[in-house]
Amino acid sequence: MPVRIIAAHAKITFFVVGIPVILTAGWSMGIAVGGAIGITLSSVLAVALLVVAGRTFRGAGEPILPPRAWWRLTAGPVAGFVVAVLFALSGIGSAISGVGSDGSAALTVWVVVFDFAVAAAYANSSTRLLSSAA
């Protein structure tokens, strides 16, 4: 039987533990070999965290056993739109402030593109959920 995370407290714990692990790994690599590598590692780990969450989390009333459609990231459209807005705001903030203490434009572009790509994935998921409900 596939692993499924259903309880809200387990979902919160997943991110409360996962996000510091990502930040610590990125920060450590940034210090050891450079900021761009740290940001890249953090991005790869963040994608892994989001993919695992999208594949294993289940909402109330959502079937537990079958896998979700490849595009589906949340149980319902509202949650996906909220996450999309948060990532879009993060991208906007990164674009305005610049990322990285060395002022690297490429690093800023990478972070902004990453944030907007994740926002687009969640917005797409929610839009498709709304379409399939109609």
C-alpha positions, 0 to 999 in steps of 0.5 A, a space after each residue: 500500500 502506498 504511503 499517504 499523509 492524511 492528518 493535518 498535523 502530519 502535513 504540518 510536521 512534514 513542512 516544519 521539518 522539511 523546510 529547515 532541512 532544505 535551508 540548512 543544506 542550502 546554507 551549508 553548501 553556500 558557505 562550503 562552495 558558493 552561493 549559487 550551488 547552495 541556492 541550486 541545492 535548495 531548489 532541487 530539495 524544495 522540488 523534491 519536498 513539493 513532489 513528495 507532498 503532492 504525491 502523498 498528501 490526501 484531503 478529506 474525501 479524496 481517494 487514498 489508494 489510487 495515485 493522483 493525476 500527474 498535474 494534481 498537487 492539492 486536494 482542492 482548488 483553494 489550497 492550490 491557489 493559496 500556495 500559488 499566490 505565496 510562491 508568486 509573492 516570494 518571486 516578486 519579493 526576490 525580484 524586487 530585493 535581489 537574491 544573494 549577498 554577492 548581487 548575482 543577477 543570474 542567481 536572482 533570475 533563477 530564484 524568481 523563475 523557480 518561484 513562478 514555475 512552482 506558482 504556475 504549477 499550483 495555479 494550473 492544478 487548481 484551475 484544472 480541479 475547478 474545470 473538472 468539478 464543473 
